[in-house]
């Protein structure tokens, strides 16, 4: 009888409202994958795919500005990429310098602030100098924050943060998420609302392991050199149709 009464009372209850649909993803991360396959399909050197990928980066950043994105983090070179053939790595280092000289200055004039996350000690002297110069020149820009992950690995980032906690003598009882987060490469970087990976691969490849805890993931088949405004707009549209619950209901 008591159960029947309870069931009757529940009939009048309204279901909990669904979470609000998100608007534009303000913070986006992209794993720029597929340069090599793009080049091979055209019987071109791999370096040609990487160079075409830098053009895709420029038009994607410009599209992100127009679509209301405020922070964009791109995976340019991972800690694991050092295992690639020596010739390809040498070409990549040259292409990174070329990109900073040719593609990024115009973005800087459009109000993009560029910052690099990851290690720099293994980059060439020329590349390190260009990184430092670009960061200094764009420090006052605020239209869009462009974070370029170079010689970056998510596990290495977390290990480095943990090491700094130990080196600083932080007591175990004071180690919490905020203590660790504040010692990441760029604690001020917004955690991504959306991660896009191109080329059809469906994994995150050691990218932003801490920051992606509640990020929405979208995998598209487009190879990175072919990626552009239409692809970004489609990904943002998919994101806008999802309900972010962050572990709740």
N, C-alpha and C positions, 0 to 999 in steps of 0.2 A: 504494500500500500504506500509506504514511504517512497519507494522507487517510482511508482506511478505519479505521485504528487510532484516529485522532483522533475520528471520528464515533462509534465504539463507546464511547470514553471519555466523550463528551458525553451519551450516553444516560442515564448514571447521575447527571447533574447535575440538581438541582432548580431550577425557575424562580425568579427573584428574587421575594421576597414583595412583594405589592402594598402601597402605602403605607396606613397606617392611615386609616380613614374619620374625618373630623372630627366633633367633637361639636357643641355649640351654637356658632354664630358669635358670638364674644365682642364683636367690633367690627363694626358695621353702618353703612353709609352709604345714604341714600335721596335720590333725585332726585324731589321731590314735584311731579309733572307732571299737568296735566289740570284745573286749577281753572276755566280759561276755558271749556273744552268742557263741563264739568259745568254751568256756569251757562247757556250758550247752549242746551243741550238742554232746559232748564227755562224758557227765555225770561226769564231773570233777568239783572240787571246782572253784569258780570264781578266786581265787588267782592263780590257775594254768594258767588261761588265761592271767592274768596280767604278770606272769613270762615269758610265751611264747612271750608276746608282747615286753618284753625287748630284746629278741633275734632278733625279727623283727626289732627293732630300730637299733641294731648294724649292721645287714646286709644291712639295708637301707642307713645308713650313709656311709658305705663302698662303696655301689653302687653309691651313690651321688658323692663321691670323683671321682670315675672312669668315671662318666658321665659328669663331668665338672661343677657340682653345687658348688657354692662358699659359700652360706648361706642357712642353713636349720633350720627352727623353728618348733618345735613339741609341740603339746598340750598334756601335761602329766597329769595335774590335774587342774580342774577348781574351781572357787570359789563356784560353785553350787554342786560340788562333795562331799562337807562336809555333804550333806543331805543323803548320802548313809549309809547303816548299819554300826554300830560302828566296827564290826569285819572286814568288808571289808576295812574300812579306816585304821585300825591298820595294816592289812596285807599290804596295799599299802605303808604305811610309811616304813615298813621293806623292802619291795621290792625295794623302791627307794634307800635305803641305799645299798642293795645288788647290784643294778645296777651300782651305782657309784663305788663300790669296785671291781666288777667282769667284767662288760661289757665295761665301759667307759675308763679304763686305757689303753687298747690296742688301742682304737681309738685315745687317746691322743698321743700315740707313733707314730701314723700315721700322726700327724700334725693337729689334730682337736682341736680347741679352744672351750671350753664349757663355756657357761654363762647361768644363770637362770634369768627369768623375772617373776615378780609377787610378791606376799607377801611371807615373810619368817617367820614372827613372830608367825604363827600358826603351823609351822613345829616342829617336835621333836628336841631336842637339838642335838641328834646324826646326824640327817639329815642336820640340818643347818651347823654343823661342816664339814660334808662331802662336802656340796655345796661350802663352802668357800675354803676348801682345794683344790678341783678340779679346781675351777676358778683360784686360784693362781698358781697351777702347770701348767696349760695350757695357761697362759696369753701370752706367747711369740709365740704360735703356729699360723700359718697363712694359712694352707692348706684348711681348711673349718671351717666356724663359725657355731657351733651348739648351737642354742638357745633353752632352755628347759623352757616352760611356766608351772610354778608350782604355785598352788593357784592363778591362773590368771583369770581375767575377763575383757573383753574389756570395758564394761561400767565403772567398778571401775577404770580402768586405766585412762580413759578420765576425770572422776570426780576428781581423784587425781591430774591430771595435771591442771585442772581448779582451784582446791583449792590452789595449789602452786602459781598460778598467783595472786590470791587474797592475799595470805599470804605475797607475795613479794611486794605487792602494785603496781603492774604493771597497769598503767593508761589504761582505757578502749580503748582509741584511739590507743594504742600500741599492743592491743591483735589481733593477726592475726594467720594464720595457722602455721607459723614458731614458734611463741611464744608458742603455745600450743604443737606442735610436740616436741620441745626441752625439754619439761617437762614430756614426756612419760617415761615409765620404761626404755626403751633402745632406745633413739633417734638415736643412731648410727647404729641400725639394719637396713639393707636394706629392703625396702618395698617389699613384695613377688611379683614375677612375676606370680607365680602359687600357687594355694591352692589345695591340694588333700584331700578329705575326704573318708575314707574307710567305708565299711560295708553297703553301699547302702543308708544311710541317706543323705538327701539333704538339709542341713542347716549349718550355720556357728557357731551356738551355742556360741555366745558371745566371739568369738575368733578374736583378732586383728581387731576390728571394724574400727579403724582409718586407719590402714595400708592396709586394703584390698580394699580401694576405687576403684582401677582400676585393681585389680588382676583377672587373669583368673581362673575360678573355674572348677574343674574336680571331679566328684563323681564316685567312683568305688565300685563294689559289694564285693570285696575281704574283708574278715574280717582281722583286723590288724595283728593278729599273723601269718597269711598266706602271708602277703605282703612281697615283695622282689624286687630283681633287675628287673625282667620281668615287674612287675606292674609299677615300677617307670619309666622304659624305655618307656612303653606304654603311660603313662601320659605325659612324656616329648615330645613324638612324637606327641600327640594330640596338645599340646601347640604350637609346632613348626609349625603346620598347620593353626594356627589362626592368624588373623590380628588385632593388637592392635591399636585402634584409639584414646583412651584417650579423648573421647568426640568429636573428629573431624570427618572428612569424609575421 
